[in-house]
Amino acid sequence: MYWRSEQNGLRGFTKSNWARDGETRKSTGEYVFTLGSSPITWCSKRQPTIALQSIETEYRCLVDGAK
């Protein structure tokens, strides 16, 4: 049960690992959203394409989290 409070703000966090998979060189993107201190949704998946730079991987991860 969630109570109305200023501390129960919605927060989102993203993380990416550039070219983590050694065989395919694809990156992994992760995100989690919390309400207060409780996670309400999360995802971790390999990105469908190969990123040429780490900033490209981070941008794709942010976009997936924003969706």
C-alpha positions in Angstrom: 0.0 0.0 0.0 1.3 3.4 -0.9 0.6 6.5 1.2 0.6 10.0 -0.2 3.8 11.7 0.7 6.5 14.0 -0.7 9.0 11.2 -0.3 7.0 8.9 -2.7 8.3 10.6 -5.9 8.6 8.7 -9.1 12.3 8.2 -10.1 13.9 6.5 -13.1 17.4 5.1 -13.5 19.1 3.8 -16.6 22.4 1.9 -17.1 24.1 0.7 -20.2 27.0 -1.6 -20.9 28.7 -0.9 -24.2 29.6 -4.0 -26.3 29.1 -6.3 -23.3 28.5 -9.5 -25.3 31.9 -10.7 -26.6 30.5 -12.7 -29.5 28.0 -10.3 -31.0 29.4 -7.0 -29.6 25.9 -5.9 -28.8 25.3 -3.7 -25.7 23.0 -4.3 -22.8 20.5 -1.6 -21.6 18.8 -1.6 -18.2 16.3 0.7 -16.5 14.3 0.7 -13.3 11.5 3.0 -12.0 10.8 3.4 -8.3 7.9 5.0 -6.4 9.4 6.0 -3.1 11.8 3.2 -2.3 9.9 0.4 -4.1 10.7 -0.6 -7.7 7.5 -0.6 -9.8 9.0 -1.6 -13.2 12.3 -2.7 -14.6 13.9 -4.1 -17.7 17.2 -5.5 -18.8 17.8 -6.5 -22.4 20.3 -6.7 -25.2 20.1 -3.9 -27.7 19.1 -5.1 -31.2 21.9 -3.3 -33.1 25.6 -2.8 -32.6 26.5 0.6 -31.2 29.7 2.3 -32.5 30.2 4.4 -29.4 29.3 4.2 -25.7 27.3 7.4 -25.9 25.1 5.8 -28.6 24.4 2.9 -26.2 23.5 5.3 -23.3 21.2 7.3 -25.6 19.3 4.2 -26.7 18.9 3.1 -23.1 17.5 6.5 -22.1 15.0 6.3 -25.0 13.8 2.8 -24.0 13.3 4.0 -20.4 11.4 7.1 -21.5 9.0 5.0 -23.6 
